[in-house]
Amino acid sequence: MGAEGVQLIANLDNWSCVKKLKIEKDMQPREVAEFLISLNMSVNKKSEDFLSKDIDFSIIKNAVDSCACEATKLLENQALKKAIKDSIKNRAAYDNNSLKVLEELASIFAVRYFLQKAGLKIDYYEAELPSLKLARKLSKKVK
């Protein structure tokens, strides 16, 4: 039986990322979780970078910044609903199913942005984990 592990090797556009974890028999579950959290930190940022080719996040940010509503009512706000539709770049190029998916992703971004703006931690990698110090430092240099 081969060794267990997790591996990501990305080489796409200007993004190169290599993350590997070999699972040792005495490894604690928390150590695996921290590796996966670090992986999520890298992938999450790049996901938004790639989505920004189809979604103008600044339109959503402006709408959320202007919204004086409760979190539970955020996606019911008419101005935000319009901003989510308006944020999709080149709408005519997409079929209805693709538009629905992009609008759902834009809605998720709006909620995440709203909660972050309120000062809430919404991702595990926002915790002060000692194992993420280097990853945080490197991600700040990349921006």
C-alpha positions as CSV (number, residue, x, y, z in Angstrom):
1,M,0.0,0.0,0.0
2,G,1.4,3.4,-1.0
3,A,1.8,6.4,1.3
4,E,-1.2,8.6,1.8
5,G,-1.0,12.3,1.1
6,V,-2.5,15.4,-0.4
7,Q,-0.9,17.2,-3.3
8,L,-1.7,20.2,-5.4
9,I,0.4,21.3,-8.3
10,A,-0.9,24.3,-10.2
11,N,0.7,25.9,-13.2
12,L,-1.9,28.1,-14.9
13,D,-1.5,31.5,-16.4
14,N,0.8,33.4,-14.0
15,W,-0.1,31.1,-11.0
16,S,2.3,28.5,-9.9
17,C,1.6,26.7,-6.6
18,V,2.9,23.5,-5.2
19,K,1.5,22.2,-1.9
20,K,2.2,18.7,-0.7
21,L,1.5,16.8,2.6
22,K,2.7,13.3,3.3
23,I,0.5,11.7,5.9
24,E,2.6,10.1,8.6
25,K,1.2,7.5,11.0
26,D,1.7,9.7,14.1
27,M,0.3,12.8,12.4
28,Q,-2.5,14.6,14.3
29,P,-5.8,15.3,12.5
30,R,-5.3,19.0,13.3
31,E,-2.1,19.0,11.3
32,V,-3.9,17.6,8.3
33,A,-6.7,20.2,8.8
34,E,-4.1,23.0,9.0
35,F,-2.6,21.9,5.7
36,L,-6.0,21.8,4.1
37,I,-6.8,25.3,5.5
38,S,-3.5,26.5,4.0
39,L,-4.5,25.0,0.6
40,N,-7.9,26.6,0.8
41,M,-6.2,30.0,1.4
42,S,-4.3,29.7,-1.8
43,V,-7.1,28.3,-3.9
44,N,-9.7,30.8,-2.6
45,K,-7.8,33.8,-3.7
46,K,-7.1,32.4,-7.1
47,S,-10.8,31.4,-7.5
48,E,-11.7,35.1,-7.1
49,D,-8.9,36.1,-9.5
50,F,-10.3,33.8,-12.2
51,L,-14.0,34.7,-11.5
52,S,-13.0,38.4,-11.9
53,K,-12.7,37.7,-15.6
54,D,-16.5,37.2,-15.7
55,I,-17.7,39.1,-12.7
56,D,-16.9,42.8,-11.8
57,F,-16.7,42.5,-8.1
58,S,-16.3,46.3,-7.6
59,I,-20.0,46.7,-8.7
60,I,-21.0,44.3,-5.9
61,K,-18.7,45.9,-3.3
62,N,-20.2,49.3,-4.1
63,A,-23.8,48.0,-3.7
64,V,-22.9,46.2,-0.4
65,D,-21.2,49.3,0.9
66,S,-24.3,51.4,0.1
67,C,-26.7,48.8,1.6
68,A,-28.0,49.6,5.1
69,C,-29.7,46.2,5.7
70,E,-29.3,43.3,8.0
71,A,-27.3,40.3,6.9
72,T,-30.4,38.1,6.6
73,K,-32.0,40.6,4.2
74,L,-28.9,41.4,2.2
75,L,-29.8,39.3,-0.9
76,E,-33.4,40.7,-0.9
77,N,-32.1,44.2,-1.4
78,Q,-33.2,45.4,-4.8
79,A,-30.1,47.5,-5.4
80,L,-27.9,44.5,-4.7
81,K,-29.9,42.2,-6.9
82,K,-29.5,44.7,-9.7
83,A,-25.7,45.0,-9.0
84,I,-25.3,41.2,-9.1
85,K,-26.9,41.1,-12.5
86,D,-24.9,44.1,-13.7
87,S,-21.7,42.7,-12.4
88,I,-21.7,39.9,-15.0
89,K,-19.4,41.0,-17.8
90,N,-20.6,40.4,-21.4
91,R,-23.9,38.9,-20.3
92,A,-25.0,38.2,-23.9
93,A,-22.2,35.7,-24.3
94,Y,-23.7,33.3,-21.8
95,D,-26.6,31.0,-21.8
96,N,-29.2,31.1,-19.0
97,N,-27.7,28.3,-17.1
98,S,-24.2,29.9,-17.1
99,L,-25.7,33.3,-16.1
100,K,-27.5,31.6,-13.2
101,V,-24.3,30.1,-12.0
102,L,-22.3,33.3,-12.3
103,E,-25.1,35.2,-10.5
104,E,-25.0,32.6,-7.7
105,L,-21.2,33.0,-7.4
106,A,-21.6,36.8,-7.3
107,S,-24.2,36.5,-4.6
108,I,-21.9,34.3,-2.5
109,F,-19.2,37.0,-3.0
110,A,-21.6,39.7,-1.8
111,V,-22.4,37.8,1.4
112,R,-18.8,37.0,2.1
113,Y,-17.8,40.7,1.5
114,F,-20.7,41.9,3.7
115,L,-19.6,39.6,6.6
116,Q,-15.9,40.5,6.2
117,K,-16.8,44.2,6.2
118,A,-18.7,43.6,9.4
119,G,-15.5,42.3,10.9
120,L,-16.4,38.6,11.0
121,K,-14.0,35.8,10.3
122,I,-15.6,33.7,7.6
123,D,-12.7,31.3,6.6
124,Y,-10.7,29.0,8.8
125,Y,-7.5,30.5,7.5
126,E,-8.4,33.8,9.2
127,A,-7.6,32.2,12.5
128,E,-4.2,32.9,14.0
129,L,-2.7,29.5,13.2
130,P,1.1,29.4,13.7
131,S,1.4,27.1,10.8
132,L,0.0,29.7,8.4
133,K,2.4,32.6,9.3
134,L,4.6,31.8,6.3
135,A,1.6,31.4,3.9
136,R,0.2,34.7,5.0
137,K,3.5,36.5,4.5
138,L,3.9,35.0,1.0
139,S,0.3,35.8,0.0
140,K,0.9,39.5,1.0
141,K,3.9,39.6,-1.3
142,V,2.0,38.2,-4.2
143,K,-0.8,40.8,-4.1
